[in-house]
Amino acid sequence: MAPETMPALGLADLNVPGVGQFMAEEIDLDMSLGRLYLSDRLSTAGQAAYPDLLREAALRHDAEWLAASLSADGLWSATEQRRNPRGGFSLVRAPRTAALTLADGKYNRLYLRGLCRLAQERGVAELTVYRAKAVPQPRPESERVIGSPLDAAQVLAGLRAHPSIGLRTAPPAG
């Protein structure tokens, strides 16, 4: 399965020394607590490969590399169950964008956690919101927050507290 083409995330500080290492440490934290998100769309092999691919992406690559790596044959379930409006379930083909959606969303959250950690280490209390991905029709609520300051400690705490609400997670490492 090849990842769909979408605009790349423009993560301004991705190559700043330390961000990738903090991202990797956040993955390790989630693994140790048994809360690393595992998509139901990943096959058993995909769920086994995901933590290492995510860590490799954090340390040496980006979301696009992660999406391409996750698109390998055998890492995704070809079908998934979808709830019918009238009740019950049907088996449908999994979306072609599944790898890209997972990679973008999880990598971006991880990047924010790493950036918050770096800010704290450097004594920077606030981060400034910017648009990391060009979209044809941005939501008004997201446009309003561009340029706003956010408390780095609060952002980190929120992202850690809600790594993936209501979703299956990997068992604790160890």
Backbone as a ProteinNet text record, in pm:
[ID]
protein_1_A
[PRIMARY]
MAPETMPALGLADLNVPGVGQFMAEEIDLDMSLGRLYLSDRLSTAGQAAYPDLLREAALRHDAEWLAASLSADGLWSATEQRRNPRGGFSLVRAPRTAALTLADGKYNRLYLRGLCRLAQERGVAELTVYRAKAVPQPRPESERVIGSPLDAAQVLAGLRAHPSIGLRTAPPAG
[TERTIARY]
86.2	0	90.8	78.2	157.9	85.8	160	92.3	38	-76	-134.2	-45.1	-51.3	28.4	-52.5	6.2	-52.8	60.3	29.1	137.1	211.5	341	424.4	400.7	422.8	417.8	541.2	522.8	634.7	670.1	740.6	775.5	902.9	886.6	992.8	1117.2	1103.5	1218.4	1256.8	1213.8	1238.6	1386.8	1469.2	1612.3	1695.8	1630.6	1704	1758.5	1889.4	1947	1869.6	1838.1	1768.2	1622.5	1556.4	1413.5	1388.4	1464.1	1445	1470.1	1572.5	1602	1489.2	1436.9	1323.3	1200.5	1179.7	1069.8	1085.7	1207.8	1234.1	1209.8	1249.2	1225.7	1076.2	998.5	853.5	792.3	845.5	801.1	832.1	954.5	994.5	904.2	868.2	778.3	643	586.8	457.4	465.9	576.3	593.6	601	676.4	691.8	560.1	472	342.3	231.4	266.5	167.2	63.4	102.8	3.4	45.3	139	173.8	60.1	6.4	-108.3	-75.2	-162.3	-153.2	-284.5	-278.9	-399.1	-458	-589.2	-658.2	-639.8	-603	-583.3	-450.3	-357.4	-230.8	-252.7	-186.2	-189.1	-108.2	-107.4	-26	120.8	167.8	305.9	327.7	228.6	238.2	244	165.8	169	302.6	363.6	494.9	603.3	591.9	693	677.4	557.1	526.8	617	637.9	721	862.2	923.9	1059.4	1059.1	958.3	949.4	926.2	841.7	814.1	940.1	1013.5	1137.6	1241.5	1254.6	1347.6	1308.6	1179.5	1132.7	1166	1147.6	1175.4	1323.1	1408.3	1551.6	1618.8	1568.2	1642.7	1562.2	1430.5	1349.6	1236.8	1121.8	1006.6	877.8	765	634.5	619.8	676.6	665.5	739.6	858.4	932.2	851.6	792.1	712	594.5	524.7	411	456	567.8	618.5	657.6	720	761.3	640.7	539.3	418.1	334.9	363.1	287.8	335.6	437.7	491.9	383.7	392.7	298.6	301.8	185.9	175	162	179	169.2	28.3	-59.6	-195.8	-297.2	-407.1	-519.9	-586	-623.3	-684.4	-828.2	-892.9	-1032.6	-1051.2	-1165.1	-1200.9	-1351.6	-1397.3	-1541.1	-1588.6	-1704	-1764.1	-1908.4	-1949.7	-2085.9	-2184.6	-2289.8	-2396.4	-2492.4	-2547.1	-2642.1	-2765.3	-2804.6	-2924.9	-2891.7	-2766.8	-2725.9	-2639	-2559.9	-2470.7	-2344.2	-2267.1	-2138.9	-2125.6	-2044.7	-2006.7	-1855.9	-1804.8	-1662.6	-1634.7	-1547.3	-1515.5	-1364.4	-1326.1	-1183.8	-1124.9	-1007.2	-941.4	-902.1	-908	-874.1	-729.6	-707.9	-572.8	-486.7	-548.7	-474.2	-438.9	-464.3	-446	-303.5	-203	-63.9	-29.3	-71.1	-41.3	-114.3	-237.8	-315.5	-251.7	-215.5	-151.2	-17.1	65.2	198.8	191.6	110.1	98.7	51.2	-56	-114.8	-24.1	28.9	111.2	247.4	306.2	436.9	425.2	319.7	301.3	286.3	207	190.9	323	398.1	527.8	625.9	623.4	707.9	675.9	547.6	509.1	560.7	553.5	605.2	755.4	827.6	972.1	1007.1	931.6	955	927.7	822.7	793.6	906.1	956.6	1068	1191.3	1221.5	1336.3	1317.6	1196.2	1167.7	1190.8	1141.3	1161.3	1309.4	1384.6	1527	1599.7	1554.5	1619.2	1558.5	1462.7	1402.2	1303.2	1248.6	1149.2	1011.2	932.3	803.4	691.1	699.4	587.6	633.1	541.7	558.2	454	481.7	388.1	324.1	193	118	141.1	166.2	176.1	113.3	84.6	26.6	141.4	142.8	249.4	215.5	90.9	51	-46.1	-15.8	-106.5	-232.1	-345.5	-473.2	-556.4	-636.7	-713.4	-817.1	-882.1	-984	-960.8	-873.5	-847.7	-972.1	-986.2	-1099.7	-1080.7	-1187.8	-1177.3	-1120.3	-1156.9	-1107.6	-956.6	-902.2	-756.8	-687.4	-749.8	-692.9	-681.6	-780.2	-781.7	-665	-613.7	-508.7	-367.6	-352.8	-219.7	-159.4	-36.2	33	12.6	-76.1	-103.7	7.3	37.9	135.7	66.4	138.1	90	196.6	152.7	244.6	299.5	430.5	493.5	467.2	472.3	449.6	306	209.4	69.3	43.7	103.7	87.2	143.6	263.1	325.3	239.4	192.6	109.1	-18.7	-80.8	-203	-179.9	-70.9	-40.4	-4.3	63.8	96.4	-28.1	-115.1	-234.6	-333.5	-331.5	-426.5	-352.6	-265.8	-188.4	-276.2	-381.4	-476	-601.7	-693.3	-814.2	-897.4	-930	-1020.2	-963.5	-833.1	-774.4	-683.4	-666.2	-584.1	-438	-370.6	-229.9	-146.7	-16.3	77.6	92.8	119.7	143.7	274	288.8	412.4	535.8	642.3	768.6	829.7	896.9	968.1	970.2
-116.7	0	123	208.1	330.9	442.3	526	634.8	736.3	790.9	897.1	1019.7	1103.8	1225.6	1337.9	1398.9	1513.8	1609.6	1736.3	1829.4	1781.9	1800	1760.4	1854	1801	1884.4	1973.7	2100.8	2195	2217.9	2124.6	2132	2214.2	2339.1	2439.5	2401.8	2336.6	2308.8	2161.5	2086.5	1942.5	1908.6	1987.5	1956.1	2023.6	2089	2148.4	2034.1	2038.2	1929.9	1910.4	1785.5	1749.7	1714.8	1771.2	1744.8	1596.3	1536.5	1394.4	1304.3	1336	1255.2	1266	1386.6	1401.2	1327.2	1328.1	1252.1	1103.6	1052	910.7	880.1	971.2	950.5	948.2	1027.3	1027	894.9	837.8	705.1	602.8	609.3	516.4	530.7	655.1	678.4	611.8	634.5	572.8	420.4	365.6	219.9	168.3	237.1	190.9	196.4	288.4	302.1	223.4	155.6	76.6	160.2	280	366.5	414	343.7	377.6	332.2	422.6	394.7	293.2	193.9	95.3	97.6	138.7	146.2	7.8	-2.4	-127.5	-163.1	-65	-89	-156.8	-153.1	-223.1	-372.9	-453.1	-598.1	-632.7	-759	-803.2	-768.9	-792.7	-758.9	-607.8	-531.4	-385.7	-333.3	-392	-349.8	-383.1	-494.5	-530.5	-436.1	-394.4	-308.9	-161.2	-118.5	23.2	95.2	43	118.1	146.6	47.8	68.5	166.6	158.4	252.2	394.5	408.2	539.8	598.6	516.6	562.1	601.6	521.6	552	684.2	703.4	828.9	947.5	931.9	1040.3	1077.8	979.3	1004.4	1045.8	996.7	1016.6	1063.1	1067.7	1092.6	1191.3	1168.2	1256.9	1177.6	1248.6	1183	1116.2	1175.9	1118.2	984.2	977.6	851.9	748	790.2	698.4	644.7	731.8	688	588.2	617.9	526.7	392.3	394.5	270.9	190.2	259.7	190.9	136.4	182.9	138.9	5	-52.4	-180.4	-287.7	-376.8	-489	-567.5	-606.4	-688.6	-613.1	-479.6	-404.4	-352	-360.1	-308.3	-417.2	-410.6	-498	-446.6	-536.3	-495.6	-448.8	-498.3	-464.6	-424.6	-363.1	-326.7	-331.6	-340.3	-339	-195.7	-168.5	-36.5	-55.6	27	20	68.8	-7	31.5	127.4	223.6	318	249.4	136.9	66.3	-42.6	-45.7	-147.2	-252.5	-317.2	-420.3	-361.2	-447.2	-407.6	-464.4	-400.8	-457.6	-453.1	-541	-546.2	-459.3	-359.4	-267.1	-263.6	-217.4	-203.2	-90	-111.4	-8.6	109.1	231.4	349.6	346.3	393.8	400.2	500.6	593.9	699.1	661.9	538.6	499	523.3	485.2	502.1	649.4	730.4	873.5	940.8	904.4	962.7	929.8	804	763.2	833.7	832.4	892.1	1041.1	1114.2	1259.1	1290.9	1225.8	1256.8	1222.1	1101	1057.7	1125.6	1144	1210	1354.8	1423.7	1563.1	1576	1489.6	1493.1	1464.5	1369.7	1336.2	1452	1516.6	1633.6	1743.6	1767.5	1869.6	1834.9	1708.5	1666.6	1688.9	1652.3	1674.3	1821.6	1903	2047.6	2109.1	2064	2112.5	2075.4	1953.5	1911.5	1997.4	2025.1	2108.6	2249.5	2303.4	2437.4	2440.6	2341.4	2336.5	2328.4	2245.4	2232.4	2365	2443.5	2571.5	2688.9	2662.9	2769.3	2854.6	2800.3	2871.7	2827	2921.3	2886.2	2871.9	2946	2947.4	2911.1	2845.5	2817	2898.7	2929.8	3007.8	2917.2	2922.8	2840.9	2890.3	2795.9	2827.1	2712.6	2735.7	2631.1	2551.1	2420.8	2334.1	2269.6	2275.9	2212.5	2303.8	2330.5	2411.4	2330.1	2391.5	2327.1	2422.8	2369.5	2457.7	2543.7	2485.9	2558.9	2539.2	2620.6	2605.4	2636.2	2564.1	2587.7	2721.8	2799.8	2930.6	2922.5	2818.6	2807.1	2784.3	2715	2697.1	2824.7	2898.5	3025.4	3126	3124.6	3221	3202.2	3080.4	3056.9	3076.3	3092.4	3113.4	3239.8	3226.3	3337.8	3344.3	3261.9	3262.1	3190.3	3238.8	3168.3	3054.7	2945	2832.8	2797.3	2766.6	2725.6	2586.5	2575.9	2450.4	2338.3	2368.4	2265.6	2213.6	2302.7	2260.6	2179	2219.2	2143.9	2003.5	1992.8	1862.2	1776	1833.3	1757.7	1708.9	1793.9	1755.2	1644.9	1655.4	1552.2	1419.8	1426.3	1303.1	1241.1	1323.9	1273.8	1210.8	1255.7	1206.6	1164.7	1062.2	1024.4	972.1	906.3	852.9	811.9	903.6	881.3	768.1	670.4	564.1	468.3	461.2	376.4	272.7	160.6	51.9	94.6	48.9	84.7	-41.2	-24	-134.9	-165	-291.5	-325.3	-261.8	-241.2	-181.5	-259.3	-186.1	-252.3	-310.9	-419.3	-459.8	-597.5
0	0	0	-97.6	-104.4	-30.4	44.8	115.8	16.6	49.7	-32.5	-24.1	-124.8	-124.4	-60.7	38.8	105.4	135.3	160.5	194.9	318.8	316.1	429.4	547	666.3	785.1	785.1	802.3	811.4	956.5	1015.1	1156.8	1170.5	1209.5	1204.8	1283.1	1394.9	1481.2	1483.4	1382.8	1382.1	1385.7	1319.3	1312.7	1421.3	1515	1626.6	1712.4	1742	1823.4	1953.9	1981.2	2104.2	2084.1	1983.2	1964.8	1940.3	1848	1817	1937	2015	2132.9	2235.6	2255	2346.6	2293.5	2161.7	2102.8	2135	2117.7	2146.5	2294.3	2381.5	2524.6	2556.4	2485.4	2506.2	2458.5	2351	2305.9	2414.8	2467.5	2574	2696.5	2729.8	2842.4	2817.2	2698.8	2666.6	2669.1	2618	2619.3	2763	2848	2986	3062.9	3022.9	3089	3019.2	2909.8	2837.1	2766.9	2718.9	2655	2515.8	2452.5	2315.1	2224.9	2147.8	2062.7	1954.6	1938.9	1831.5	1754.6	1631.1	1548.4	1524.8	1533.3	1500.9	1353.9	1273.3	1130.5	1101.4	1195.3	1177.3	1195.9	1114	1132.5	1257.6	1293.5	1406.7	1380.9	1259.3	1223.3	1229.5	1186.9	1191.4	1333.7	1422.3	1561.9	1626.8	1585.1	1638.2	1584.9	1459.4	1396.7	1432.9	1465.2	1484.1	1585.3	1707	1802.3	1749.9	1685.8	1633.1	1515.9	1429.8	1317.1	1367.5	1468.1	1524.8	1586.9	1659	1722.6	1617	1512.7	1403.9	1336.5	1315	1254.7	1345.2	1474.3	1569.4	1569.8	1566	1578.2	1447.6	1333.6	1208.9	1088.7	1099.7	980	1009.2	945.9	962.1	940.2	941.2	926.7	790.6	686.2	553.3	545.8	608	613.5	690.5	801	881.4	800.6	728.6	646.5	540.6	474.4	372.1	433.7	549.3	616.5	662.7	710.9	756.9	641.8	520.7	403.2	348.7	409	361.9	363.9	268.4	262.8	392	437.6	555.9	686.7	685.5	810.5	837.8	738	752.6	726.8	796.3	767.9	640.9	552	425.2	445.2	550	575.1	720.5	747.4	884.2	897.9	1021.5	1046.8	1057.7	1000.7	1012.3	1057.5	1153.2	1206.5	1100.5	1081	988.3	1056.5	983.3	1044.8	1103.2	1045.9	1093.5	1194.6	1239.9	1336.5	1271.5	1350.9	1299.8	1238.9	1178.3	1119.8	980.2	899.2	770.3	757.4	674.5	648.4	526.2	543.2	434.1	413.6	298.9	267.3	352.1	408.2	489.8	401	452.7	372.9	323.4	201.7	145.3	219.7	287.5	357.7	501.3	540.8	681.5	731.1	653.8	698.4	714	619.4	624.1	739.9	760.3	869.6	1004.6	1023.5	1148.4	1165.1	1060	1069	1098.9	1025.6	1048	1188.9	1229.7	1359.7	1475.6	1476.1	1588.7	1588.4	1470.1	1463.6	1509	1468.9	1508.4	1660.3	1720.9	1867.7	1937.6	1883.9	1940.9	1925.7	1810.4	1786.2	1888	1911.9	2009.8	2149	2185.1	2315.5	2323.1	2218.3	2215.4	2220.5	2148.9	2147.4	2284.7	2350.7	2485.9	2581.9	2571	2655.8	2630.8	2503.6	2470.1	2524.6	2511.4	2563.7	2714.4	2784.7	2929.5	2964.9	2891.7	2919.9	2899.6	2803.1	2772.2	2848.3	2936.1	3015.3	2937.9	2829.4	2749.6	2798.9	2849.4	2909.8	2808	2696.4	2601.3	2461.1	2389.8	2247.6	2172.4	2047.5	1966.5	1861.4	1850.4	1756.6	1613.9	1522.3	1379.8	1301.3	1174.3	1089.3	1029.6	1057.2	1009	875.3	833.8	709.1	636.4	511.8	430.2	400.6	422	391.5	307.6	215.1	126.6	200.3	300.8	375.8	525.4	584.5	727.9	811.1	919.6	1009	1078.8	1091.2	1156.8	1298.2	1372.9	1510.7	1513.7	1413.5	1411	1362.9	1274.3	1227.5	1343.2	1432.9	1544.5	1640.7	1653.2	1752	1696.8	1566.2	1508.6	1568.6	1615.6	1680.1	1829.7	1882.2	2026.7	2102.3	2222.9	2306.3	2382.2	2399.6	2480	2582.4	2702.2	2808.5	2775.5	2758.8	2718.1	2818.4	2946.7	3049.4	3043.1	3021.2	3012.7	2886.9	2775.2	2651.1	2668.2	2723.8	2745.5	2837.7	2946.7	3040.8	2972.7	2891.5	2821.7	2720.2	2645.2	2545.2	2612	2724.6	2797.6	2860.6	2912.8	2981	2884.4	2760.4	2660	2533.8	2542.4	2424.5	2311.5	2345.5	2246.4	2319.2	2330.6	2409.3	2349.2	2432.5	2393.1	2290.6	2273.9	2172	2234.1	2166	2216.4	2225.3	2328.4	2349.1	2368.2	2346.5	2364.1	2512.1	2546	2686.3	2732.8	2863.1	2913.5	2870.1	2841.9	2805.7	2931.7	2915.1	3029.7	3067.3
[MASK]
++++++++++++++++++++++++++++++++++++++++++++++++++++++++++++++++++++++++++++++++++++++++++++++++++++++++++++++++++++++++++++++++++++++++++++++++++++++++++++++++++++++++++++++

